[in-house]
Amino acid sequence: MPQDATDPLLTIWTYDWVPQMPRGKVRDVRLRWALEEAGLPYRVATVPFEDRSPEHLARQPFAQVPFLQDGEVRLFESGACLLHIAGKSEALMPGDPVGRAEVLEWVIAALNSIEMVTVPWWFVKMSGAEQNPLSGWMEQRFERLDAVLSSRDWLAAGRFTAADILMADVLRLPDELGRLGHHPALRDYVERACARPAFGKAVADQMAHFEASDAGRG
């Protein structure tokens, strides 16, 4: 697992394999997408999905993925990794203080105001509950975000940035489950973001990565 701290190539760590359902949505796709947008070279390395070793826990204390290595720099949590990557390219992070502040606030908003509702909502839905007590809360957040995106194409700095990678990825699952039906600006936003070639390559590469590991499992 160790990487030479003098190695200039960024390394994304993800699982060696996952079941079918999460493929295309494992959060290393956010890092892949960012690096493709920025045109930065990188490699992908793996940790076992079914055996969360002490070495894995030393890199990611919750035994999740992704985590990132950039020479001596090691980070876990997809938001932190994404911001580190964004700091390497003005394609993802504006150089001016106002633009940077806008990107930072929307990255945090994607994690703290949207994903912190959508993920628990999805877990309740998967439980088979007839009524989801989080639906109203989630709809309120979608309404307010829809109002923002009804007057702009992208969240920050008047252009596509790292904030859009994170927000669009957070919204993908609710969109696929039909929860953006009453929010046309959000639907258009997700479609616009996911039409970007870098996103298509990131998802295709992740799918290929996990499919290649199927053969080794018989």
Protein Blocks (a to p, Z undefined) as FASTA:
>chain_A
ZZcfklmbdcddddfbdcfklgojacklmmmmmmmmnopacddddddfklccfklmmmmm
nopacdddehjbccehjklmmmmmmmmocklmcfbfklmmmmmmmmmmmmmmmmmmmmmm
mmmmmnopabdfklmmmmmmmmmmmmmmmmcfbfghhiacfklmmmmmmmmmmmmnopmm
mmmklmmmmmmmmmpmklmmmmmmmmmmmmmmmmmnZZ
